[in-house]
Amino acid sequence: MWTSGRMSNAKNLFGLGVSLYFWGLMDLTTTVLSGSARPLTEGQEDNLSDKLHQRMKRSWVWNQFFVLEEYTGTDPLYVGKLHSDMDRGDGSIKYILSGEGAGIVFTIDDTTGDIHAIQRLDREERSQYTLRAQALDRRTGRPMEPESEFIIKIQDINDNEPKFLDGPYVASVPEMSPVGTSVIQVTATDADDPTYGNSARVVYSILQGQPYFSVDSRTGLIRTALMNMDREAKEYYEVIIQAKDMGGQLGGLAGTTTVNITLSDVNDNPPRFPQKHYQMSVLESAPISSTVGRVVAKDLDEGINAEMKYSLVDGDGLDVFDINTDPNYQVGIITVRKPLSFESKKSYTLKVEGANPHLEMRFLNLGPFRDTTTVHISVEDVDEPPVFEPSIYFVEVPEDVEIGTTIQIISAKDPDVTNNSIRYSIDRSSDPGRFFYVDITSGALMTARPLDREDISWHNITVLAMELNNPSQVGSVSVTVKVLDVNDNAPEFARFYEAFVCENAKPGQLIQTVSAIDRDDPQEGQHFYYSLAPEAANNPNFTLRDNQDNTAWILTRRSGFRQNKQNTFYLPILISDNGRPVLSSTGTVTVHVCSCDEEGMVMSCNAEAYVLPVSLSRGALIAILACIFVLLVLVLLILSMRRQRKQPYIIDEEENIHENIVRYDDEGGGEEDTEAFDIAAMWNPREAQLVVKNRQDMLPEIESLSRYVPQACVMDNNVHNYVLAKLYEADMDLWAPPFDSLQTYMFEGNGSVAESLSSLQSVTTDSDQSYDYLTDWGPRFKKLAEMYGATDSSGALW
């Protein structure tokens, strides 16, 4: 029988003297625990059951040992003793220990069965060990008892302080919170045994953070302890919490942690404008939505509680200006809502309000969460370009309008107080064909070339207005010209018509349907009338029927057509439109006589003669092409010989010093400045008609008058019409002399601004000109005086 006990000696730390020999049950327990005992009878089982029920209250379990942790002595720590009933004390029994920690942590005396701990034990690392014991016959090695299992438990001591595993902590609580508002709960963990003594019983206390916060000693819940804590006064708090075991008694171990508490913002501060008056200015030319200035209301809160909404609540500029809120910087941006005019109104006054959109009801007693300020805006004058009235023009002009006709008066004025004079012109990029001209002073828009609706039906031109005293100020207006249709185009066939009639055709048979087109576009729509031309009115072969739907039918009038008699007929048809005046044209339909089968299908016509045979050989094609090439070469040679024969006789180039007339009245034309007029065309007019040399210089245009020209010198409309008509004729006549530009020089000579422009009276020799006056001009002109002034024999100037 296995027994174990704790001996009453110095090694037993518990001082427990326990006898494992239970009186009256010695034989019974031996029978139960030893595997070699004989089986129990029924009476013995009942007796055992009764005796076990009588011994339930015992204070020690034989198969458990207890040992204190953290033993610091030098000798091995005695744990307990194992003993077998077979051991008679003569050393014949050998005890063996196996299991967790056997031989490493725990050792056993194989003779006495004493168990010792040879290492320092830590309950927090391992709280118990399970081992097995066996008793062997030392001589034979035979087991004397069945192997038995027992447990060694490590007894706890207070060797671990409480620890805050989640620290340090970060928490926040709204400012102005009531006393007792929960902030955060901290928790400390003690590694000691919570079931044994007070080693793991933790008590919390606050070391730093009073009087603002408090902590519950049992739960570790931190609460506010002071009322009306203001974030704007102090925002961050560092609180130190202590946790102490042993119920906070003297000798207990303690641990600390830090709790960083931030007061979160609430909307408890109303906005206020630092300035009650703002002074701003804006140019009258400021575009719509441009910024005039900024206003800002200060708010000590932050985040959503500092958000601001600005609005205009009063003033005489509510419809002229607007205000928007910048969400990033919480400022009010005043912008232009409508165009400004210094001449109309020079200043405005606005009343601006800034308010918090997010309010908290419990802080409304702190005052109105809005404030106002006054903004004075001055409009500054700028030199503005001329303004057209109206801002866009739409003109309808018949396409047969005469050149020089005034179609619209363009009007612009200077919006400034000075009201400068205006000069008009056309942006040539908008009128590349130069169909129009505008009077420089009156703004009369006139036609400069014939208009053709069928060529260009719409003209979009830009008229410019420039201030006379400030040419940099230019205004513009768009003029849309619609060219109205005039019946100036006769109708004509939509295509070339070639009809075929069978030899066996019957009278009244339809051989062709014709239609016409007209480039005109009358308002009531196109309607064409068809009839045979007067010379074919009594045509015996064909007749024409007008279908009254802009088409006509060509019908046979007889039968008995024969190819061998006449294989082609030409039928002239008169086409008239419904315009005013009525225009007409004559188109010819070619009718071929063909042989057809009984069903009317064409079999052969004279038209086949005009088609090359499909089976034409390659050699024949090459021969035809060669003949065509030879004919072309002969034609070119003939033309070249005729041209050389008609070349005029020109005298020696050195003797004809007036052959070329060179224009220098323009600047910057490069090679076009030396574009010469061939006088040989005057010597031989007939030859001039054959040689056409296109001019490469710019198209002629009427130059604007000088600013020195008085208003009375401006040409009237009759002169304008005459000049524009002659200019158009000169543009159309390629053989006209190159004097097709109008230059206005007023006059020169005495009394002129430019004085005399002639060089006939200029001095031609240096000896006739005296430069003595250069000596009177000072040291800066000394070099010129030395170069041109006369000197005496001594070398001094005189």
C-alpha positions in Angstrom: 0.0 0.0 0.0 1.3 3.5 -1.0 1.3 6.1 1.7 2.5 9.6 1.7 2.7 12.2 4.4 4.3 15.4 5.6 6.7 14.8 8.4 6.8 17.1 11.4 10.3 18.4 11.1 12.2 21.5 10.1 12.0 20.7 6.4 8.2 20.7 6.5 7.2 24.3 6.0 3.6 23.7 6.9 4.4 21.8 10.1 1.8 19.2 9.4 2.1 15.9 11.1 -0.2 13.5 9.2 -0.3 9.8 9.7 -1.3 7.9 6.6 -2.1 4.8 8.5 -5.8 5.0 9.1 -6.8 2.8 12.1 -9.3 0.2 11.4 -8.9 0.5 7.6 -5.3 -0.8 7.2 -6.2 -4.1 5.7 -9.1 -2.7 3.7 -7.1 0.1 2.0 -4.3 -2.4 1.3 -6.9 -4.5 -0.5 -8.2 -1.5 -2.5 -5.0 0.2 -3.5 -2.7 -2.7 -4.2 -3.4 -4.5 -7.4 -2.2 -7.8 -6.0 -4.8 -8.2 -3.2 -7.6 -10.7 -3.5 -11.0 -9.7 -4.7 -13.6 -8.4 -2.2 -16.6 -10.4 -1.4 -20.1 -9.0 -1.3 -20.0 -8.6 2.4 -16.6 -6.9 2.3 -17.8 -4.4 -0.3 -20.8 -3.4 1.9 -18.5 -3.2 4.9 -16.0 -1.0 2.9 -18.8 1.2 1.7 -20.1 1.8 5.2 -16.6 2.5 6.6 -15.8 4.9 3.7 -19.0 6.9 4.4 -17.9 7.1 8.0 -14.5 8.6 7.0 -15.5 11.3 4.4 -14.4 14.2 6.6 -10.6 14.0 6.3 -8.3 17.0 6.0 -5.7 15.7 3.7 -5.7 13.9 0.4 -3.0 11.3 0.2 -2.1 11.9 -3.5 -1.5 15.7 -3.2 1.6 17.5 -2.0 1.9 21.3 -1.5 5.2 23.2 -1.8 5.7 27.0 -1.4 6.9 28.9 -4.5 10.0 31.2 -4.6 12.0 29.2 -2.0 15.3 31.0 -1.6 17.2 28.6 0.7 20.4 26.8 -0.1 19.2 23.2 0.7 16.8 21.3 -1.4 13.2 22.0 -0.4 11.5 19.0 1.2 8.2 18.3 -0.5 6.9 15.0 1.1 7.5 11.3 1.6 6.3 8.2 -0.3 6.0 4.8 1.6 4.9 1.4 0.7 3.5 -1.1 3.2 5.9 -3.7 1.7 8.9 -1.6 3.0 10.1 -3.1 6.2 12.9 -0.5 6.6 15.7 -2.9 5.6 16.4 -1.1 2.3 15.0 -3.9 0.1 12.6 -1.5 -1.6 13.7 0.9 -4.2 11.5 4.0 -4.9 11.5 5.4 -8.5 9.9 8.8 -9.5 8.8 9.7 -13.0 6.5 12.2 -14.7 6.6 16.0 -15.1 9.8 17.5 -13.7 11.1 14.2 -12.3 14.9 14.3 -12.0 15.0 17.9 -13.1 12.8 19.8 -10.7 12.1 17.0 -8.2 14.2 14.2 -6.8 13.4 11.2 -4.6 15.5 9.2 -2.2 15.2 5.7 -3.5 15.6 4.2 -0.1 13.5 6.4 2.2 11.0 7.8 -0.5 11.7 11.5 0.5 10.9 14.0 -2.3 12.8 17.2 -2.6 12.6 20.2 -5.0 16.0 21.1 -6.4 14.9 24.2 -8.4 13.2 27.5 -7.6 9.5 27.1 -8.3 7.2 29.8 -9.7 3.5 29.3 -9.5 2.9 31.9 -12.2 4.9 29.8 -14.6 3.4 26.5 -13.5 0.9 25.8 -10.8 1.2 22.0 -10.4 3.1 19.0 -11.5 1.8 15.4 -12.1 4.2 12.6 -11.2 4.2 8.8 -10.9 5.8 6.7 -8.2 6.8 3.0 -8.2 8.3 0.7 -5.6 10.6 -2.1 -6.9 12.3 -5.0 -5.3 15.9 -3.8 -5.1 17.2 -7.3 -5.6 15.0 -8.5 -8.4 13.7 -5.3 -9.8 10.1 -6.6 -9.7 7.4 -4.1 -8.9 6.2 -4.4 -5.3 3.2 -2.2 -5.8 1.2 -1.0 -8.8 2.4 2.4 -10.2 0.6 5.3 -8.5 0.1 8.9 -9.7 0.1 12.0 -7.5 0.1 15.8 -7.9 2.5 18.4 -6.4 0.8 21.8 -6.2 2.8 25.1 -5.9 1.6 27.3 -3.1 1.3 31.0 -4.0 3.0 33.9 -2.4 2.5 37.7 -3.2 5.4 38.1 -5.6 3.7 39.9 -8.5 2.5 43.5 -8.6 -0.6 44.6 -10.5 0.0 45.6 -14.1 -2.1 47.6 -16.5 -1.7 45.6 -19.7 -3.7 48.1 -21.9 -1.9 51.2 -20.6 -1.1 54.0 -21.2 -4.7 55.0 -21.9 -6.1 57.8 -24.1 -9.6 59.1 -23.5 -11.7 62.2 -24.1 -14.6 63.8 -22.4 -16.7 66.8 -23.6 -15.8 70.1 -22.0 -18.3 71.6 -19.5 -19.5 68.0 -18.6 -21.3 67.6 -15.2 -19.4 66.2 -12.2 -19.4 62.4 -12.2 -19.4 62.0 -16.0 -17.7 58.7 -16.9 -14.4 59.1 -18.8 -12.8 55.6 -19.1 -12.3 52.4 -17.0 -8.8 51.1 -16.4 -8.1 47.5 -15.4 -5.0 46.1 -13.6 -4.1 42.4 -13.7 -2.3 40.6 -10.8 -0.6 37.3 -11.7 -0.9 35.9 -8.2 -3.5 33.3 -7.2 -6.8 35.1 -6.7 -8.2 32.1 -4.8 -5.5 32.2 -2.1 -5.3 35.1 0.3 -5.3 38.8 -0.8 -2.4 38.6 -3.1 -4.5 39.4 -6.2 -7.0 41.7 -4.6 -6.5 45.1 -6.3 -7.5 48.5 -5.1 -7.3 51.6 -7.4 -6.3 55.2 -6.4 -5.4 58.4 -8.2 -1.9 59.8 -7.7 -2.1 62.7 -10.2 -5.1 64.5 -11.7 -6.9 65.8 -8.8 -9.2 67.8 -8.4 -10.3 67.4 -12.0 -10.8 63.6 -12.0 -11.5 60.7 -9.5 -11.3 56.9 -9.8 -13.5 54.2 -8.3 -11.2 52.1 -6.0 -12.9 48.9 -6.8 -13.8 49.1 -10.5 -11.1 51.5 -11.8 -13.7 53.8 -13.5 -12.4 57.4 -13.9 -15.0 60.2 -13.6 -15.0 64.0 -13.8 -14.6 65.6 -10.4 -14.8 69.3 -11.3 -17.6 71.2 -13.0 -17.3 73.7 -15.9 -13.9 72.4 -17.2 -13.3 74.7 -20.2 -11.4 73.3 -23.2 -10.4 76.9 -24.3 -8.7 77.3 -20.9 -7.0 73.8 -20.6 -7.5 71.0 -23.1 -5.1 68.2 -22.1 -4.8 66.4 -18.7 -2.4 63.7 -17.6 -3.8 61.4 -14.9 -1.8 58.8 -13.1 -3.7 55.8 -11.6 -2.2 53.3 -9.0 -3.4 49.7 -8.5 -2.2 48.0 -5.2 -2.8 44.4 -4.2 -3.3 42.9 -0.7 -6.4 45.0 -0.6 -4.3 48.2 -0.4 -2.8 47.1 2.9 0.7 47.9 4.0 3.2 45.6 2.3 1.1 45.2 -0.9 2.7 45.6 -4.3 1.6 48.4 -6.6 1.6 49.3 -10.3 0.7 52.6 -12.1 -0.5 53.7 -15.5 -1.0 57.0 -17.3 -4.3 58.2 -18.7 -4.1 61.1 -21.2 -7.5 62.8 -21.1 -8.5 65.4 -23.7 -11.5 67.7 -23.4 -13.5 67.6 -26.6 -15.0 70.7 -28.0 -18.6 71.8 -27.6 -20.2 74.9 -29.1 -20.1 77.1 -26.1 -18.5 80.2 -27.7 -20.4 82.5 -30.0 -18.7 84.0 -33.1 -17.5 87.6 -33.0 -16.2 89.9 -35.8 -12.9 91.5 -34.8 -13.8 94.5 -37.0 -17.1 96.3 -37.0 -16.3 98.1 -40.2 -14.6 96.9 -43.4 -13.5 99.2 -46.3 -13.1 97.6 -49.7 -12.7 98.7 -53.3 -13.4 97.1 -56.7 -12.8 98.1 -60.3 -15.9 98.7 -62.3 -14.5 96.3 -64.9 -14.4 93.4 -62.5 -16.0 90.4 -64.1 -19.0 88.5 -62.6 -18.0 86.2 -59.7 -14.7 88.0 -59.1 -13.6 88.5 -55.5 -14.1 91.9 -53.9 -12.8 91.1 -50.4 -13.0 88.8 -47.3 -14.5 89.1 -43.8 -13.9 86.7 -40.9 -15.7 86.1 -37.6 -13.6 84.6 -34.8 -14.8 81.5 -33.0 -12.9 80.0 -30.1 -14.5 76.6 -30.8 -13.1 74.1 -33.3 -14.3 71.6 -35.9 -18.0 71.5 -36.6 -18.7 73.9 -33.7 -16.5 76.6 -35.4 -18.3 76.3 -38.7 -19.6 79.6 -40.0 -22.3 80.7 -42.4 -22.1 84.2 -43.8 -25.0 86.1 -45.4 -25.9 89.6 -46.5 -28.8 90.9 -44.4 -29.0 94.5 -45.3 -27.6 97.3 -47.5 -28.0 98.9 -50.9 -25.9 96.3 -52.7 -27.8 93.1 -52.0 -28.6 92.6 -55.7 -25.1 93.6 -56.9 -22.9 91.6 -54.6 -23.0 88.1 -53.1 -21.1 86.4 -50.2 -19.9 82.8 -50.0 -18.4 80.8 -47.1 -14.9 79.2 -47.6 -15.3 75.8 -45.8 -11.5 75.5 -45.3 -10.8 78.8 -43.6 -14.3 79.8 -42.4 -14.1 83.2 -44.1 -16.8 85.1 -46.0 -15.8 85.9 -49.6 -17.7 88.9 -51.1 -18.0 88.5 -54.9 -19.5 90.5 -57.8 -23.0 89.5 -58.7 -23.9 92.0 -61.5 -21.8 94.3 -63.7 -20.6 97.5 -62.0 -20.6 101.0 -63.4 -18.7 103.8 -61.8 -20.8 106.3 -63.8 -24.0 104.8 -62.4 -23.1 104.2 -58.7 -19.7 104.9 -57.0 -20.2 103.1 -53.6 -22.2 100.5 -51.8 -22.9 99.5 -48.2 -23.5 95.9 -47.0 -24.4 94.4 -43.6 -22.8 91.0 -43.3 -23.9 88.4 -40.7 -21.8 85.4 -39.5 -23.6 82.6 -37.6 -22.9 79.1 -36.3 -25.2 76.6 -38.1 -24.7 73.9 -35.4 -26.1 74.9 -32.0 -26.4 73.1 -28.6 -29.5 74.0 -26.7 -27.9 73.8 -23.3 -25.5 76.7 -24.2 -28.0 79.1 -25.7 -28.0 81.1 -22.6 -24.3 82.1 -23.3 -25.6 84.6 -25.9 -26.7 84.8 -29.5 -24.4 82.7 -31.7 -24.3 85.2 -34.5 -22.6 88.6 -35.1 -22.8 91.4 -37.8 -20.4 93.8 -39.4 -20.6 96.6 -42.0 -18.8 96.6 -45.3 -18.3 99.7 -47.4 -17.4 99.0 -51.1 -16.0 101.7 -53.4 -16.3 101.3 -57.2 -13.1 102.6 -59.0 -13.3 104.1 -62.4 -11.4 102.5 -65.4 -11.1 103.4 -69.0 -13.6 101.1 -70.6 -13.8 100.2 -74.3 -16.8 101.4 -76.4 -20.1 99.7 -75.9 -22.4 98.8 -78.7 -26.1 99.4 -78.5 -27.6 96.9 -79.2 -25.1 94.2 -78.2 -25.8 92.2 -81.4 -27.1 93.1 -84.9 -29.2 91.0 -87.4 -29.5 92.4 -90.9 -31.4 91.0 -93.9 -30.2 92.1 -97.3 -31.4 91.1 -100.8 -28.7 89.5 -102.8 -29.1 92.0 -105.7 -28.3 95.0 -103.5 -26.1 97.5 -105.2 -22.5 98.1 -104.2 -22.2 100.9 -101.7 -25.7 100.5 -100.2 -25.9 101.2 -96.5 -27.5 98.2 -94.9 -27.2 99.1 -91.2 -26.0 101.9 -88.9 -23.7 100.5 -86.2 -23.7 102.6 -83.1 -21.3 102.5 -80.1 -20.5 105.0 -77.4 -17.8 105.5 -74.7 -19.3 104.5 -71.3 -16.8 106.7 -69.5 -17.5 110.2 -68.4 -15.1 111.6 -70.9 -17.2 110.2 -73.8 -14.3 110.0 -76.3 -14.9 109.9 -80.1 -15.3 106.5 -81.7 -13.8 105.2 -84.9 -15.2 102.1 -86.6 -13.6 99.3 -88.6 -14.3 95.7 -89.6 -12.3 92.7 -88.3 -11.0 91.4 -91.6 -10.7 87.9 -90.2 -14.5 87.8 -90.0 -14.9 89.1 -93.5 -12.1 87.5 -95.6 -14.0 88.1 -98.8 -14.3 91.8 -98.1 -17.9 92.0 -99.0 -18.6 94.9 -96.5 -17.2 98.2 -95.6 -18.0 100.4 -92.5 -17.7 104.1 -92.4 -15.0 105.2 -90.0 -16.9 107.9 -88.3 -20.6 107.3 -88.8 -20.6 103.4 -88.4 -22.6 103.0 -91.6 -22.2 99.4 -92.8 -22.2 99.2 -96.6 -21.7 96.5 -99.2 -18.4 96.5 -101.0 -18.9 93.6 -103.4 -21.9 91.9 -105.0 -23.7 89.4 -102.7 -24.7 86.0 -103.9 -27.0 83.9 -101.7 -26.3 80.8 -103.7 -22.6 81.2 -102.9 -22.7 82.5 -99.3 -26.1 82.9 -97.7 -24.9 84.1 -94.2 -22.2 86.5 -93.2 -21.0 86.8 -89.6 -18.8 89.8 -89.4 -17.3 91.6 -86.4 -17.3 95.4 -86.2 -14.7 97.1 -84.0 -15.1 100.4 -82.3 -11.9 102.2 -81.1 -11.5 105.2 -78.9 -9.8 108.0 -80.8 -7.7 109.1 -77.8 -6.9 105.6 -76.6 -6.5 103.1 -79.4 -6.0 100.3 -76.9 -9.7 100.5 -75.9 -11.5 98.5 -78.6 -15.0 97.2 -78.4 -16.6 94.7 -80.7 -20.1 93.6 -81.8 -21.3 90.7 -83.9 -23.3 91.5 -87.0 -25.2 88.7 -88.7 -26.1 89.4 -92.3 -28.7 87.1 -93.9 -28.7 87.3 -97.7 -32.2 87.1 -99.0 -33.0 85.2 -102.1 -33.7 86.8 -105.4 -34.8 84.9 -108.5 -31.6 85.2 -110.4 -31.0 81.6 -111.5 -32.9 79.8 -114.2 -34.0 76.2 -113.7 -32.1 73.5 -115.5 -32.2 69.7 -115.9 -31.1 67.8 -112.8 -28.8 65.7 -115.1 -28.0 64.9 -118.6 -30.9 63.0 -120.1 -30.4 60.3 -122.8 -33.6 58.3 -123.7 -34.1 55.3 -125.9 -37.1 54.5 -128.0 -37.8 51.1 -129.6 -38.5 50.7 -133.3 -41.7 48.9 -132.5 -42.9 51.6 -130.0 -46.5 52.6 -130.1 -47.9 56.2 -129.9 -48.3 57.6 -126.4 -45.6 55.3 -125.0 -43.5 56.9 -122.0 -39.8 56.9 -122.9 -38.4 59.3 -120.3 -39.3 61.3 -117.1 -37.4 64.5 -116.6 -36.9 66.8 -113.6 -35.2 70.1 -112.9 -33.3 72.0 -110.2 -33.0 75.6 -109.3 -30.3 77.2 -107.1 -32.8 79.8 -105.9 -34.9 79.1 -102.8 -38.3 81.0 -103.0 -40.3 81.3 -99.9 -43.4 79.6 -101.5 -41.3 76.7 -102.7 -40.0 75.6 -106.2 -42.5 74.9 -109.0 -41.3 74.2 -112.5 -43.2 74.4 -115.8 -42.2 72.2 -118.8 -43.0 72.7 -122.4 -41.5 72.0 -125.8 -39.3 74.7 -127.1 -40.9 77.0 -129.7 -38.8 75.4 -132.5 -40.1 72.0 -131.4 -43.7 72.9 -130.7 -45.0 70.9 -133.6 -42.7 68.0 -133.3 -44.3 65.0 -135.1 -42.3 62.4 -133.2 -42.6 63.2 -129.5 -44.7 65.1 -127.2 -44.3 66.4 -123.6 -46.7 66.2 -120.7 -46.2 68.4 -117.6 -47.1 66.4 -114.5 -47.6 69.6 -112.3 -45.3 68.0 -109.7 -42.0 69.4 -111.0 -41.6 66.5 -113.4 -42.6 65.9 -117.0 -43.0 62.9 -119.3 -41.7 62.5 -122.8 -44.1 60.4 -124.9 -44.0 59.1 -128.4 -46.4 60.7 -130.8 -46.2 58.1 -133.6 -44.9 54.6 -134.3 -42.7 53.2 -137.0 -39.2 54.5 -135.9 -36.4 53.0 -137.9 -32.7 53.1 -137.2 -31.7 53.0 -140.8 -33.7 56.2 -141.5 -32.8 58.2 -138.4 -31.2 56.8 -135.2 -31.0 59.9 -133.1 -33.5 62.7 -132.2 -32.8 65.9 -130.2 -35.8 67.2 -128.3 -35.4 70.8 -126.8 -37.5 71.4 -123.7 -38.2 74.8 -122.1 -38.1 74.9 -118.3 -39.6 77.9 -116.4 -39.8 78.7 -112.7 -42.4 80.5 -110.6 -40.1 83.4 -109.6 -40.5 87.1 -110.2 -39.4 87.7 -112.8 -39.9 84.3 -114.4 -36.6 82.7 -115.5 -36.3 79.9 -118.0 -33.8 77.8 -119.8 -33.8 75.2 -122.5 -32.5 71.7 -122.1 -32.1 69.1 -124.8 -33.0 65.4 -124.4 -31.2 63.0 -126.7 -33.4 60.1 -127.9 -31.8 57.1 -129.6 -33.7 54.6 -131.7 -33.0 51.0 -130.7 -34.1 47.6 -131.8 -36.0 45.8 -129.1 -37.6 42.4 -128.6 -41.3 41.7 -128.3 -41.2 42.5 -124.6 -39.7 45.9 -125.2 -36.2 45.1 -124.0 -33.4 47.0 -125.8 -31.2 44.8 -128.0 -29.0 47.2 -129.8 -28.7 51.0 -130.3 -26.5 53.3 -132.1 -25.1 54.1 -128.7 -23.0 51.0 -129.0 -20.8 52.7 -131.6 -19.6 55.0 -128.9 -18.4 52.2 -126.7 -15.2 50.4 -127.3 -15.5 46.7 -128.0 -15.0 44.5 -124.9 -12.7 42.2 -126.9 -10.3 45.0 -127.9 -6.8 43.6 -127.9 -3.9 44.9 -125.8 -2.0 45.9 -129.0 -4.9 48.0 -130.2 -5.1 49.8 -126.9 -1.4 50.6 -126.9 -1.7 52.0 -130.5 -4.6 54.2 -129.5 -2.7 55.6 -126.5 0.4 56.2 -128.6 -1.6 58.2 -131.1 -3.1 60.3 -128.3 0.4 61.0 -126.9 1.7 62.0 -130.3 -1.2 64.4 -130.8 -0.6 66.0 -127.4 3.1 66.6 -128.3 2.1 68.2 -131.6 -0.4 70.5 -129.9 2.2 71.6 -127.4 4.8 72.3 -130.1 2.4 74.4 -132.1 1.4 76.5 -129.1 5.1 77.0 -128.2 5.9 78.2 -131.8 3.0 80.6 -131.9 4.0 82.1 -128.6 7.6 82.7 -129.8 6.4 84.2 -133.1 4.2 86.7 -131.3 6.8 87.7 -128.7 7.2 91.6 -129.1 10.5 93.1 -130.0 12.1 94.8 -127.1 15.0 97.1 -127.3 18.2 96.5 -125.5 17.8 96.2 -121.7 20.4 98.9 -121.0 18.7 101.4 -123.3 15.2 100.8 -121.8 15.8 102.3 -118.4 12.0 102.8 -117.8 11.0 99.2 -118.3 10.1 98.5 -114.7 8.1 100.6 -112.4 8.7 99.6 -108.8 6.2 100.3 -105.9 7.6 101.4 -102.6 4.4 102.8 -101.0 4.1 99.7 -98.8 6.4 98.4 -96.1 7.5 94.9 -95.2 6.3 93.0 -98.3 9.6 91.4 -99.1 9.9 90.3 -102.7 6.3 91.5 -103.3 7.6 95.1 -102.8 9.5 94.8 -106.1 6.5 93.3 -108.0 6.9 95.1 -111.3 4.4 96.2 -113.9 5.4 95.0 -117.3 5.4 98.0 -119.7 5.7 95.5 -122.6 2.0 95.0 -122.1 1.4 98.6 -123.2 3.7 98.2 -126.2 1.9 95.1 -127.4 -1.8 95.1 -126.1 -2.7 92.1 -128.1 0.0 90.0 -126.5 -1.1 91.2 -123.1 -4.4 89.5 -123.5 -2.6 86.1 -123.8 -0.2 86.4 -120.9 -2.0 86.7 -117.5 0.2 87.4 -114.5 -1.6 87.3 -111.2 -0.6 89.9 -108.7 0.7 88.6 -105.4 0.3 91.7 -103.3 -2.6 92.3 -101.0 -6.1 93.0 -102.3 -6.8 96.7 -102.4 -8.5 98.2 -99.5 -9.6 101.7 -98.6 -7.2 103.1 -96.0 -8.6 104.9 -93.0 -8.2 108.7 -93.0 -5.6 110.4 -90.9 -6.5 111.6 -87.4 -5.7 115.1 -88.6 -8.5 115.1 -91.1 -11.3 117.3 -89.9 -14.8 116.0 -89.8 -15.9 118.1 -92.7 -13.5 116.2 -95.1 -15.3 112.9 -94.7 -16.8 111.8 -98.0 -20.6 111.5 -98.3 -22.4 108.4 -99.3 -22.4 109.2 -103.0 -18.7 109.5 -103.0 -18.4 106.3 -101.0 -20.6 104.4 -103.4 -18.6 105.7 -106.4 -15.2 104.8 -104.9 -16.4 101.3 -103.8 -17.8 100.6 -107.3 -14.6 101.7 -109.0 -12.6 99.7 -106.5 -14.6 96.6 -107.3 -14.1 97.2 -111.1 -10.4 97.5 -110.6 -10.3 94.2 -108.6 -12.1 92.4 -111.4 -10.0 93.9 -114.2 -6.7 92.0 -114.2 -5.2 94.4 -116.8 -5.8 97.6 -115.0 -2.7 99.6 -114.0 -1.7 99.1 -110.3 -3.2 102.4 -109.1 -6.2 100.9 -107.3 -5.6 102.2 -103.8 -6.9 105.4 -102.5 -4.4 107.6 -100.6 -5.4 110.8 -98.9 -2.4 113.2 -98.3 -4.4 116.4 -97.9 -1.8 119.0 -98.9 1.9 119.7 -98.4 4.1 122.8 -98.5 3.8 126.0 -96.6 1.2 125.7 -93.8 1.2 121.9 -93.9 2.0 119.8 -90.8 4.6 117.9 -92.9 5.7 121.1 -94.6 7.3 120.5 -98.1 7.7 116.9 -99.2 9.6 117.7 -102.4 13.4 117.1 -102.8 13.8 119.2 -105.9 15.1 122.2 -103.9 17.4 120.1 -101.7 21.1 121.0 -101.7 23.1 118.5 -103.7 26.6 119.4 -102.6 28.2 119.4 -99.2 29.9 122.8 -100.0 26.6 124.7 -100.1 25.6 123.5 -96.6 27.0 125.1 -93.4 27.3 123.0 -90.2 28.7 125.8 -88.1 25.7 125.7 -85.8 26.9 122.3 -84.5 29.5 124.1 -82.4 26.6 125.8 -80.5 25.0 122.5 -79.4 27.5 121.8 -76.6 30.0 118.9 -75.8 27.5 116.2 -76.6 27.7 117.1 -80.4 31.5 117.8 -80.4 32.2 114.8 -82.6 29.7 115.9 -85.2 31.1 119.4 -85.1 34.6 118.1 -85.7 33.4 116.0 -88.7 31.3 118.6 -90.5 32.4 122.0 -89.0 35.0 124.2 -90.8 38.5 124.7 -89.1 41.1 127.4 -89.5 44.7 126.8 -90.2 45.5 126.2 -86.5 43.0 123.4 -86.3 40.5 125.3 -84.2 36.8 125.3 -85.1 35.4 128.6 -86.3 
